Amino acid sequence: MSIQSVLTNLVLRWQFKRGSRGPLNVAAARHKVDQMARRYPPPPASIRHTPVAANPAAGLCAAEWLSVANPKRTVLYFHGGGYFFCSLTTHRPTCAYLARTAEARVLSVDYRMAPEHPCPAAVDDALAWWKAVQAEGTRPEDVVFAGDSAGGGLALATLVAARDAGLPLPAGAVLFSPWCDLTCSGETMQTQAKADVMFNPHLLPEAAKLYLAGRPANDPVASPLFADLRGLPPLMIHASRHEILLADSTRLHDRAVVQGVTSELHLKPRMPHVWPTMLMLPEARRTLTDCGTWIARRTQAAQAAADAARRAA
């Protein structure tokens, strides 16, 4: 465990967890992360940054591309934030880094958030962009979905929605500490409550209520852990052994394997929630490099399979 991780855990426990003991305050949370994101440096010169305005007529929310000069593949990224905060800006460094390690162009999707836009608005936005990316000529086998926390759950829910709609599926999905159970029933919600350096357990049910807006918490559209996962592409899951959402990752991995989905589960001890998005950590940079390698390998395998199927036809 790096000294950067030790210090980050101390800061998060003091500033983030200690400061969120009371009721959920949407405006305060948004203001806090927006203020922090303003201090982030711009993407490196090697990464092309292209904002995309919302297009309501086409059913598309705002988004942005972060791309290497000659991308070999495409990543659709869905940011975390409990479905009610964070933005393109907060996750721009992560998407830029992933673009470089995967030799890709990354589309970061600014999906609509609760409480203004409850479920299924986020899934609708994600699915609309998946259709749009294909409509521009991108082959599904050249694409991987990715997301962290709520965005990881959204990536999974979008896979399920795309499959159920009869749409082609991407080559795989990379999920960082995915929040895929909005019933908040995982045992680690309690067993890791003290060890988790970021979250007090009462906050997640409060955030879930904002997104659900009366929808049953076990509805697979909101909680894809309870969906039929058969037929989904391979998953790569990363989580901390000491976070309250650990059980979301372990149960997802187990259900995926039982239902015939290829899944890799990577757990690290004493790391914060969604630590692969924290680029100041050497562990995060190494993991994003590993993810880039996995994304390249998955798209290459999917391309070979698609080419073979076309030849056979």
N, C-alpha and C positions, 0 to 999 in steps of 0.2 A: 504494500500500500504506500503510495507516494506521500511525501510531505504536503504536497498541494491538496491531496484528498483529505488528509488529517485536518488541515487548516480550513478547507471548505466545509467539512462537517461541523466544525466548531462555529463557524460564521452562520451557517444555515440554522443550526440548533438555536443560536442566540437571537438572530435577527428574524428568521422566517417562522420557525416553529413557535418560539416564544411570543412572537407578535400576532399569532393567529389563534390565540386561545379562546377568543370571544366568538360571537356569531359571524357568519360569513358576510363580508362587505364587498359587494361586486365592484363598486366604484373605486374603493380604496385599492383593491387588488389590481385592477386595471391601471390605475395611476402609478402604482409602485413599479410594476414591470415595464411600463412605458418609459418611465423616468430612467430606469436602469438601461433599457435598450438604446436610449439616445447616446449613451457613452460607448456603444459598440463601434469598432472601426468599420469602414466600408469594406465590401468584398475585395479581395486582392485583385491586382490588375489582370491576372491570368483568368479571372472568372468574369464572364459577361453577365451583367445584371439588366434584365429587361422587365419592367413593370407591365402588367396587363390590366387595363381598366375593366370594371364590371360591364357586362353586356346583358342587361335584363331581358332584352328581346330574344336573346339566344338562351336565356336561363342560366347564364354563367356569372358567378361571383368574381370579384377581383382575384388576381393571382400574380405571381412573378416567376420569371425564369432565371435561374442561375446556372451558367453553362461554361464548360471548357471550350476551347477554340474548335475542336473537332470531336464532338461527342459521339460515342459509340452506342449509347443506350439512353433510356429515359427513366427518371424516377419521379413518381407522384408523391409528394410529401405533405402530410397533414400534421400541423403543429398541435401540441398539447395545451393544457390550460383549463382542464375541468369543463370544457365546452362553454366557458363564459369569459375567459381572458386569454392573454397572449395574442400574437399577431405575426404577420409576415416579418416585421422588424425584429421581434424577439428571437426568431429562429433562422434569420438570414445567415449568421455565421455557420450554423450547423449545416444548412443546405449547401452553402458554398464549399465547405470542407468535403461534404459527401460527393458533390459534383466532381471535385478533383480526384478523390480516392477511387470513385467508380468510373472515371472517365465518361461522365454523363452530363446531360442537361437535366436539371431538377426543376420541376414545377411545384412551387410552394403555393398551396391553395388557401385563400382567405375566406374559408367557409363561414356562413352566418352562425352566430352564437346565441346562446341563452343569456338572460331570460327573454330577450326581445324576439328570438327565433328558436323556439324549442324543437325537440325531435319531432319529425325527421328532417328538418331543414338542412342540417349538416350533411346527412347521408345524400339527400337530393343534390346538394351542391357538388359533393365529391363524385357522385355518379354522372352528373352532367359534364364535369371536366373529363372524366374517363371516356365518355362518348366523344367529346370534342377532340381529344388527343388522337383517338383512332380515326375520326373523320378527316383529320388533316393528313392522314397517310401513315401514321406511326403503327407499326405492327405490334400486336399484343405481346408477342414473344420477346420484344425489345424493351419491355417495360417491367419495372418492379415498383410496388407500392411501399411506402415507409411512413412511420409516424411514431410519436412518443406520447405516452400516457393516454389522455382522451383521444389524441390523434392516432395512437396505435389501435384503440378500440374502433375508431372511425374507419381506419384502413381495413380492419377485419370486417366491419359491418358492410363496407362498400364491396368487398369481395363477395360476400354472401348475397347482397342485393344484385350485383352484376350477374352472378351465376343464376339466381332465380329469375332474372329478366332475360335469360338466354344470351347474354353478351359474352364475347370472348373474355378470358381472364388473363391477367399479366403472368409473367414468369415466376413471380414469388412476392413475398412481403417481408420486410424487416420491421420488427416491432420492439420499441424500447419501453419497458415497464408498461405494457398496454393495460388501460383501464377498460376491461371488457365485461365487468359484472357490476351493474349499477344497483343491484340489491345490496352490495357491500357486505356479502355474506362470507367472504373468505376468512379462514381462521386467523390469518396473519394480520387482519385488521386489529385484532386484540393482542396476539402473541408478540407482534413486533412493534406495538404502540410506543414503547419506551425507546427501543433501538432506532426507530425511524427518526432521522434528524430534520425532516421537513414538515411532516404532517401530523396534526392531531386528528384522531379517527373521526371525530364528530363532523369535520368539515366535508368529507366526501358524501355522506348522505344528504347534506344541505345542497351541495353542488348538483347532485343527482336530481333532486326535486326541481331545480331550476330547469334542467334539460328535459326532464320527463314531462313536466306540466300536466300531471294526472295520468300519463301513460303508465301501465304496469312496469315495474322496474325489471321484471324478468322477460319483457318483450325482446326478442332477439334483434330487432332493429336498433334498440338502444343498448342491449347487453348481448353482444354476439357470442359470448361464452356459451349461451344457451341455444345457439343456432345449430342446425344440422351442418356440419363442416365438410361433409363428403364432397369430393370433387374440387376442393380448393387447391391452389398451387402451394409449393413448399414455403414453410415459414422459418424465419430466423428470429428468435426471441432472446432479448437481453433484459436482465433485471438484477436488482440487488437482493442478497439474502437477508438484508436487514431493513426492509421497507414494508409498510403495511399492505401494499398491493402485490407483494410477492405471490400470494396464492392465486391471483388472477393469471399470472404467467405460468405457474406450475400446473394449474388446472387446465388452462388452455392447451398447453403442450400435451398433457396426458389425453385430453379429449381428442385432439387432432390425431395423435398416433392411433388411438383406438378406432377412429373413423377413417383410417387409411390415408391421412394427410402426412406427408413428410415434414418433420419439425425438428429443429435444433434449439435446445434450451441452454443458454449461457448465463450462469449466475456468478456474481462476484460478492465477496463478503465486505461489510462495512462501507458500502458505497451509498451515496444518496440516490433518491428516486431520479430516474432519467439521466443518470450520470453520463451516458455517452453524448449528451447534448452540451456538456460543460467543457468547452474546448481548452480551458486553462488546465485541465487535468490530463496528464500523460496517458492515463488509462482510457480516457475518452478518445484521444487521438489514435491510440492503437486500435481501439474497438472500431472506430469509423474506417480505419484502413482495412481491418478484417471484413467489415461490412461491404466495402467497395470491392474487395476480392470476391466475396460471396455473390454480390450482385452481378459482377462480370461473369462468373462461372454459371450462375443460373440462367442469365440471358443467352449465353452461348449454347447451353444445353437445350434450352427451349427453341432457339433458332434451328439447331440441328434437327430436333424432332419435327418441327414444323416443315422444314425443307424436305425431310424424308417422307412426311405425309403427303406433301404436294406431289412429289415424284411418284409415289405409289398411286395417287389418284389419276 
